Structures are given as C-alpha cells and as structure tokens.
Amino acid sequence: QSAENMFRQVKLKSTFGLGGVMALLRQCRRACYEAAMNVKVGTALLELGGPHLKELQDSSHLMGNPDALHQEMDDKGYLLIRGLHNRQDVLDARLAVLDHIRSCGEDKLDPNYKWEQGVLDSRCGHGCVPFMEGKNALTHSEAVLRVLEGRRARSFFENFFRESAKTFDFKWLRAMHSEGFTGAHVDNVYMSRGSKELYTIWTPFGDVPLEMGTLAVVEGSHRLPGFKKFQTTYGNMDVEAEKLQGTGWFTEDPMEIIERFGGVWKTTNFTAGDALIFTLRTVHMSTVNTTHYARISCDTRWLPG
C-alpha cells in the first residue's frame, strides 16, 4: 500500500468509523458491479443499475412480522426472501430433477460433463427439455415436495395469512434451455377464477445468477396508475376461456412495458434457498438463460385455507 492510500484509510476510519468504512466499500462494490453489467431481459439488453433495470430489494428482515410483509407486498407487489428454503434441501431437489432429465434421453445433458452439473447438450434447445409440470412422480417426490411444501414454506404463508395455508397439487416445475426466457405477463390471466388472495412463489432450484435466467418484476405494477388500462384489459383476460393460442404473454420486450405503462424492472442473483413471492397482478418475466446450464425452477401457488 502507498503512504497516500494508508493516509486515506486512516482519515476515513476517523471520520466514519470502521463499520462506516466497510459499509461505504460495500456500496462502492455494488455500484461498480451494477454499472458494469448488461443483462439480457427477453429481447432487450438492459444495463443493471441503469434507468430501466434495478436490484430487487430484500424483505427477509421482515420475516415474522405479517403487518410489515403485507405493507411491503402492497407497496411493491413482491417479497424477496433470502434463505426461505433450506439450501441443502433445494440442492437435493435440483439433483432429483436433473436425474429425471437425464433419464429422458441421451440428448438432454452434455456427456462431457458430470450430469450433476446440469450442462445441457448443445442440441437440446426449445422443446428438448422434458415437460415436468403438473402432479406427477417427480413433482411429488420426497426431495421436491420437501422444498415446495416443506415446513419453511408452509410456516411462512401461515404467518403471512395469519391462518392455515394451502397450496395447489399442480406444480409448475420447469427447466429453461439455453437462450430461453419467459415473456412479460401477469398470473391473473391464467389464475383468475379462484381466490384473489392467491400468491405465486418462484423457487430456483440451485444458485441462479442473472445470466442463467432469473425472474424480473416491475415494482408496483399491480397498483401504479400507469398500469390501470393494462390491468383492466390484458390483466383481466382469461386465457383458457378465450381459447387463446400461444403463451398468454403480453410481450417479449421489457421496454414495451416501460415505454407504454411506466415503472422499472427489478431482478437480482439468486442462491439456493431464496424465493420470490408476488401477486397475481405483478408484471414479471425472466432474464435470458445465456449459459449452457439447465435453469431449474418451480412456481407454486399458496392461499389461505
């Protein structure tokens, strides 16, 4: 270290204290990280930390305080809960899914890597990864259900609802292929016939960085005035009743949402155990899986009862 750098450190410590200096360094590292990273979101390339893409805010500190959790959900339309699930349970569930994928054919996983790494064969693109949604032997295996309906998830929703909680038997278990992503939509277009107190919890099976296909939401899109027309037209649509052909997505371009209705997209890196919970009216999509790994995740729905 130079004498000048040592002097600066002493001066900073005397001004802010050691804790303050460490906090400043963390903020600087985060700012530099955000400023340097571009993220593929749908069909657009957005700068993380730029005007259209920011970091999701962690709500884990509100665990055990249902009033604060509801206020956060009402304000933002989502809750990011770090470590909601047991990390090892999630990693075990990931292996169960990968084992199922490799059992579906030699063209699924790259034989040059250990199957546990989850590297997809270069030929395995759209339509190659097996369909895993529903109620089946995999979704209801001990390893997978230990995460999706385990004590931690159930306890969270019982605390959130202030009463018993239940979840659908149907599980939206998926593996996203390379260059795949989910377009912008709200869950209400698929799930509007039942309880309005229905929430989605997105659980990544493993460590999922931005480049592997993380979920992104438009904060406040469930209530912002700019989204009123969006919510009363597209958001009130029933995909099944209208026999809509296709995905039910509004768009694959995140900028179309911002330019027409406002708001800011938010996403983050996820680690095994993290979960994102959001309302039926929260606009969301995913970043693009630009890696060769299968991004495994599952949507489950919870409601009081």
C-alpha positions in Angstrom: 0.0 0.0 0.0 1.2 3.5 -0.7 1.5 6.1 2.1 -1.2 8.1 0.4 -3.6 5.1 0.5 -2.8 4.4 4.1 -3.4 8.1 5.0 -6.8 7.9 3.2 -7.8 4.8 5.1 -6.9 6.4 8.5 -8.8 9.5 7.6 -11.9 7.5 6.5 -11.8 5.4 9.7 -11.5 8.5 11.9 -14.4 10.2 10.1 -16.9 7.2 9.7 -15.5 4.5 12.0 -14.5 1.1 10.8 -18.2 0.0 10.3 -18.9 3.0 8.3 -15.9 2.4 6.0 -16.9 -1.2 5.4 -20.5 0.0 4.5 -19.0 2.5 2.1 -16.9 -0.2 0.5 -19.9 -2.5 0.1 -21.8 0.3 -1.6 -19.0 1.1 -3.9 -18.5 -2.6 -4.9 -22.3 -2.9 -5.6 -22.3 0.4 -7.6 -19.4 -0.8 -9.7 -20.9 -4.2 -10.2 -24.2 -2.7 -11.4 -22.6 -0.1 -13.6 -20.5 -2.7 -15.4 -23.2 -5.3 -16.2 -25.6 -5.6 -19.0 -28.4 -8.2 -18.8 -30.5 -9.8 -21.5 -34.1 -9.5 -20.5 -36.4 -11.0 -23.1 -35.4 -9.4 -26.4 -33.7 -6.4 -24.9 -30.3 -5.8 -23.4 -30.6 -3.6 -20.2 -28.0 -2.1 -18.0 -28.2 -3.2 -14.4 -28.2 -0.1 -12.3 -29.4 1.9 -15.3 -32.8 3.7 -15.6 -34.8 0.6 -16.6 -33.3 -2.2 -14.5 -32.5 -2.1 -10.8 -31.9 -4.6 -8.0 -34.7 -6.3 -6.2 -34.9 -5.3 -2.5 -34.6 -8.0 0.2 -37.5 -8.3 2.6 -36.0 -11.1 4.7 -35.6 -8.8 7.7 -39.5 -8.6 7.9 -39.9 -12.3 8.5 -42.2 -12.9 11.5 -43.9 -9.5 11.0 -47.0 -10.1 8.9 -48.1 -6.5 9.0 -44.8 -5.3 7.6 -44.8 -8.1 5.0 -48.3 -7.1 3.8 -47.3 -3.5 3.6 -44.3 -4.4 1.6 -46.4 -6.6 -0.7 -49.0 -3.8 -1.1 -46.3 -1.3 -2.0 -44.0 -3.3 -4.2 -46.1 -6.3 -5.4 -43.3 -8.7 -4.4 -41.3 -10.1 -1.5 -37.7 -11.3 -2.0 -37.0 -13.7 0.9 -33.4 -14.9 1.1 -33.0 -18.4 2.6 -36.7 -19.1 2.8 -35.9 -22.8 2.0 -33.2 -24.9 3.4 -30.3 -24.7 1.0 -29.4 -28.4 1.1 -33.0 -29.4 0.5 -33.1 -27.2 -2.6 -29.8 -28.7 -3.9 -31.1 -32.2 -3.3 -34.3 -31.4 -5.2 -32.2 -30.0 -8.1 -30.4 -33.3 -8.3 -33.7 -35.2 -8.4 -34.8 -33.1 -11.3 -31.5 -33.4 -13.2 -31.6 -37.2 -12.7 -35.1 -37.2 -14.2 -33.9 -35.1 -17.2 -31.0 -37.5 -17.9 -33.3 -40.5 -17.8 -35.4 -38.9 -20.6 -32.7 -39.4 -23.2 -29.1 -39.2 -24.1 -29.6 -35.9 -26.0 -30.6 -33.9 -22.9 -27.4 -33.4 -20.9 -23.9 -33.0 -22.3 -22.0 -36.3 -21.8 -18.7 -34.3 -21.5 -19.7 -33.1 -18.0 -20.9 -34.8 -14.9 -24.7 -34.9 -15.0 -24.9 -33.3 -11.6 -23.6 -30.1 -13.2 -26.7 -29.8 -15.3 -25.0 -28.8 -18.5 -27.4 -29.2 -21.5 -26.3 -30.9 -24.7 -25.7 -28.2 -27.4 -28.5 -29.8 -29.4 -31.0 -29.5 -26.6 -32.9 -26.3 -27.2 -36.6 -25.4 -27.3 -38.8 -28.5 -26.9 -36.0 -30.7 -25.9 -36.1 -30.3 -22.1 -38.8 -32.7 -20.8 -42.2 -31.2 -19.7 -42.4 -31.6 -15.9 -45.4 -29.5 -14.8 -48.4 -31.0 -13.0 -48.9 -33.6 -10.3 -46.5 -36.4 -11.1 -43.9 -38.7 -9.7 -41.2 -36.0 -9.9 -43.2 -33.0 -8.6 -44.4 -35.2 -5.7 -41.2 -37.0 -5.0 -39.9 -36.7 -1.4 -37.0 -34.5 -2.4 -39.0 -32.0 -4.4 -42.0 -31.8 -2.0 -39.7 -31.2 0.9 -38.9 -27.8 -0.7 -42.2 -26.9 -2.3 -44.5 -27.9 0.6 -41.9 -28.1 3.4 -42.1 -26.7 6.9 -40.4 -23.5 6.0 -42.7 -22.6 3.1 -45.8 -23.5 5.0 -44.8 -21.7 8.1 -44.1 -18.5 6.0 -47.5 -18.5 4.5 -49.3 -19.4 7.7 -47.6 -16.4 9.3 -48.4 -14.2 6.2 -52.1 -15.2 6.1 -52.4 -15.3 9.9 -54.2 -18.6 9.4 -53.7 -22.0 7.9 -52.4 -22.1 4.4 -52.8 -24.5 1.4 -51.2 -24.9 -1.9 -52.2 -26.5 -5.2 -51.2 -30.0 -6.0 -50.3 -28.8 -9.5 -46.6 -27.7 -9.6 -45.2 -25.6 -12.4 -41.8 -27.3 -12.4 -39.6 -26.2 -15.4 -36.1 -26.3 -16.8 -35.2 -23.4 -19.0 -32.9 -24.2 -22.0 -30.1 -22.1 -23.3 -31.3 -18.8 -24.8 -34.7 -19.4 -23.4 -36.8 -16.9 -21.3 -40.3 -16.1 -20.1 -42.1 -13.1 -21.6 -43.8 -10.3 -19.7 -47.2 -11.3 -18.2 -49.3 -11.3 -15.0 -50.5 -14.6 -13.5 -54.1 -13.4 -13.3 -54.6 -14.2 -17.0 -54.1 -17.9 -16.1 -55.4 -18.0 -12.5 -58.3 -15.6 -12.2 -61.2 -17.9 -11.5 -60.5 -18.6 -7.8 -59.4 -16.7 -4.7 -58.0 -13.2 -5.1 -55.7 -14.0 -2.2 -53.6 -16.2 -4.3 -49.8 -15.7 -4.4 -47.1 -17.2 -6.5 -43.8 -18.3 -5.1 -40.9 -18.7 -7.5 -38.2 -21.0 -6.2 -35.0 -21.5 -8.2 -33.5 -25.0 -7.7 -29.9 -24.1 -7.2 -27.7 -21.0 -7.5 -29.1 -18.9 -10.3 -27.2 -15.8 -11.4 -28.7 -13.2 -13.7 -27.2 -14.8 -16.8 -28.9 -18.1 -16.1 -32.5 -16.8 -16.2 -33.7 -15.0 -13.1 -37.2 -13.6 -12.5 -37.7 -9.9 -13.0 -40.7 -7.8 -11.9 -42.0 -4.3 -12.5 -42.2 -2.9 -9.0 -45.6 -1.6 -8.2 -47.1 -2.7 -11.5 -50.1 -4.2 -9.6 -51.2 -0.7 -8.4 -49.4 2.1 -10.4 -51.9 4.4 -12.2 -50.0 4.0 -15.4 -50.9 0.3 -15.4 -54.6 0.8 -14.9 -55.5 0.2 -18.6 -53.1 -2.7 -18.8 -54.7 -4.4 -15.8 -58.3 -3.7 -16.9 -57.7 -5.1 -20.4 -55.0 -7.6 -20.7 -54.8 -8.3 -17.0 -58.5 -9.2 -16.8 -58.2 -11.7 -19.7 -58.9 -15.4 -19.1 -56.5 -17.2 -21.4 -58.4 -20.5 -21.2 -61.9 -19.1 -21.5 -60.9 -17.1 -24.6 -59.1 -20.1 -26.0 -56.1 -18.0 -26.7 -53.4 -19.7 -28.8 -49.9 -19.2 -27.6 -48.2 -18.3 -24.4 -50.5 -15.7 -22.9 -47.6 -13.3 -22.6 -48.2 -9.6 -23.2 -44.8 -9.0 -24.9 -41.2 -10.4 -25.1 -39.8 -6.9 -25.0 -39.4 -5.4 -21.5 -39.0 -1.9 -22.9 -42.5 -2.1 -24.4 -43.9 -2.3 -20.8 -41.8 0.6 -19.5 -42.5 2.9 -22.5 -46.2 2.2 -22.5 -47.0 2.0 -18.8 -44.0 3.2 -16.8 -42.3 1.5 -13.9 -38.8 0.0 -13.5 -37.8 -3.6 -13.9 -36.0 -5.3 -10.9 -34.1 -8.5 -10.7 -31.1 -10.0 -8.8 -28.9 -13.0 -8.4 -30.5 -15.9 -6.5 -28.9 -18.6 -4.4 -30.3 -21.9 -3.5 -32.9 -21.3 -0.8 -34.0 -17.9 -2.0 -37.6 -17.3 -3.1 -39.6 -14.5 -4.8 -43.3 -14.2 -3.8 -45.6 -11.9 -5.8 -49.3 -11.1 -6.5 -51.5 -12.2 -9.4 -51.2 -8.7 -10.8 -47.5 -8.2 -10.6 -45.9 -7.9 -14.1 -43.0 -10.2 -14.4 -40.8 -12.0 -16.9 -37.3 -13.5 -16.9 -33.8 -12.7 -17.9 -32.4 -14.9 -20.7 -30.5 -18.1 -19.9 -27.3 -17.3 -21.8 -25.5 -20.2 -20.2 -25.4 -23.9 -21.2 -26.9 -24.9 -17.8 -30.5 -26.0 -17.3 -32.1 -23.4 -15.2 -34.5 -25.3 -12.9 -37.2 -23.5 -11.1 -40.8 -24.1 -9.8 -43.8 -21.9 -9.4 -46.2 -22.9 -6.6 -49.4 -21.1 -5.6 -50.5 -20.5 -2.0 -53.7 -19.2 -0.5 -55.4 -19.1 2.9 -57.4 -22.1 4.0 
